[in-house]
Amino acid sequence: MPRHREIRISDGVREVVVPADAISWQFARSSGPGGQHVNRTSSKAVLRFDAAGSACLPDDVRARLLARERAWLTDAGELVIASQVHRDQGSNVAECLEKFTDSIRRALTPPKRRKRTRAPRSAAVKRLSTKRRRGDTKKMRRRPED
């Protein structure tokens, strides 16, 4: 099992430090490339992180992470990231860590508040005049009333 140091993730304003023991690793046989050797090596890497119960994440970051990464979460709130793209275990571990840091970095930045806008008055006037013109055109096509 690989031993990594703590992971520091920053978005330029805030920084989160994830200790190495907060991440658990599992390795399995990969279905990816590898030829005959693929049946003998466990090159698939699976990263597991308890996102719901981790004390290293601030509350707002945890809430955004849980909302954003629902596809990678278990029912218990554990983040599961897997990689089996590469032929060797080390590259798959590096890819899992990259996906993990990207997801936390995205959760660090709060979403921008939407600025409400209104359509200009001229757009409403133009829409209504076009409707009126179209109605007049259709009215001219009708049979004259007696």
C-alpha positions in Angstrom: 0.0 0.0 0.0 1.5 3.4 -1.0 2.4 5.9 1.7 1.9 9.5 0.7 2.4 12.6 2.6 -0.5 14.9 3.4 -2.1 16.5 0.4 -2.3 20.3 0.3 -5.1 21.7 -2.0 -5.4 25.4 -2.6 -7.5 27.6 -4.9 -5.4 30.6 -4.4 -7.5 32.0 -1.5 -8.1 29.0 0.8 -6.1 25.9 1.5 -7.2 22.4 2.7 -4.8 19.9 4.1 -5.9 16.2 3.8 -3.8 13.9 6.0 -2.5 10.7 4.4 -4.3 8.5 6.8 -7.7 10.0 5.7 -7.3 8.3 2.3 -7.4 4.5 2.0 -6.3 2.6 -1.1 -7.5 -0.6 -2.7 -5.9 -2.4 -5.6 -7.5 -4.9 -8.0 -6.9 -6.5 -11.3 -7.4 -4.1 -14.1 -9.4 -4.6 -17.2 -7.3 -2.2 -19.2 -4.2 -2.8 -21.3 -1.3 -5.0 -20.2 -1.2 -8.1 -22.4 -0.7 -11.4 -20.7 0.8 -9.7 -17.7 -2.6 -8.1 -16.9 -3.8 -11.3 -15.2 -0.9 -11.2 -12.7 -0.8 -7.6 -11.5 -3.2 -5.5 -9.6 -2.8 -2.2 -11.4 -6.3 -0.8 -10.9 -6.2 1.8 -8.1 -9.2 2.8 -6.0 -9.0 5.8 -3.7 -11.5 6.0 -0.8 -12.1 9.2 1.3 -14.7 9.7 4.0 -16.1 13.0 2.7 -19.1 13.2 5.0 -17.2 12.5 8.2 -13.8 14.0 7.6 -12.7 16.7 10.0 -10.1 18.2 7.6 -12.7 19.7 5.3 -14.5 23.0 6.3 -18.3 22.6 6.4 -19.0 24.7 3.3 -16.4 22.8 1.3 -17.8 19.5 2.5 -21.4 20.5 1.5 -20.3 21.6 -2.0 -18.2 18.4 -2.4 -21.1 16.2 -1.4 -23.5 18.0 -3.7 -21.2 18.2 -6.7 -19.6 14.7 -6.7 -22.8 12.6 -6.1 -21.8 10.1 -8.8 -18.6 9.2 -6.9 -20.2 8.9 -3.4 -21.5 5.9 -1.6 -24.6 6.0 0.6 -22.3 6.4 3.6 -20.8 9.6 2.2 -17.5 8.0 1.1 -15.8 9.4 -2.0 -14.6 6.6 -4.3 -12.3 7.4 -7.2 -10.9 4.6 -9.4 -8.4 4.5 -12.3 -7.4 1.6 -14.5 -6.3 3.5 -17.6 -2.6 2.9 -17.2 -0.6 -0.3 -17.3 1.2 0.3 -14.0 -0.2 0.9 -10.5 1.8 4.1 -9.8 0.3 5.9 -12.8 -3.2 4.9 -11.8 -2.5 6.1 -8.2 -1.3 9.4 -9.6 -4.4 9.8 -11.7 -6.7 9.0 -8.7 -4.9 11.7 -6.7 -5.2 14.2 -9.5 -9.0 13.5 -9.8 -9.3 13.8 -6.0 -7.5 17.1 -5.8 -9.4 18.5 -8.8 -12.8 17.7 -7.1 -11.7 19.3 -3.8 -10.3 22.3 -5.6 -13.7 22.8 -7.4 -15.5 22.5 -4.1 -13.2 25.1 -2.5 -14.5 27.9 -4.8 -18.0 29.0 -3.9 -20.4 29.4 -6.8 -20.9 32.9 -8.1 -24.1 34.5 -7.2 -26.4 35.1 -10.2 -27.0 38.7 -11.0 -30.6 39.1 -11.9 -31.3 41.0 -15.1 -34.3 42.3 -16.9 -35.1 42.4 -20.6 -35.0 46.0 -21.9 -38.3 47.7 -22.5 -37.5 48.0 -26.2 -37.4 44.2 -26.4 -40.9 43.9 -24.9 -42.2 46.6 -27.2 -40.7 44.9 -30.3 -42.1 41.5 -29.3 -45.6 43.0 -28.9 -45.5 45.0 -32.1 -44.4 41.8 -34.0 -47.3 39.9 -32.5 -49.7 42.7 -33.5 -48.4 42.8 -37.0 -48.7 39.0 -37.4 -52.2 39.1 -36.1 -53.2 41.9 -38.5 -51.7 39.8 -41.4 -53.8 36.8 -40.4 -56.9 39.1 -40.0 -56.5 40.3 -43.6 -56.6 36.7 -44.8 -60.0 36.1 -43.3 -63.2 36.1 -45.2 -64.9 39.5 -45.0 -67.8 39.7 -42.6 -71.2 40.9 -43.8 
